[in-house]
Amino acid sequence: MPKDPTGEETSVFEQVQAVFRKELGLPGLELSLAHTPADIPKWDSLRSMMILRKLEKHFNVRVGVEKAMSIKSVGDLVAALEDKLDHG
């Protein structure tokens, strides 16, 4: 299980939500796996790439351009990260 900056074990989803909150400046944001950019203020294509880069750095993985282009929801993003964490 991945750890947050305090060393506590948290799910990939929880860590994704924390990055979204910080990057979008929405501290009370409650994500669901079904959320898409249309559902969340400030989540545009530029922010998508910034969020993905922050998450790649956080988890020390590289999702890749082709996979990144197929991410359409929070669930897709979490699945892509979990796949990289499980399989490198």
Secondary structure, 3 states (H helix, E strand, C coil): CCECCCCCECCHHHHHHHHHHHHHCCCCCCCCCCCCHHHCCCCCHHHHHHHHHHHHHHHCCCCCHHHHHCCCCHHHHHHHHHHHHHHC
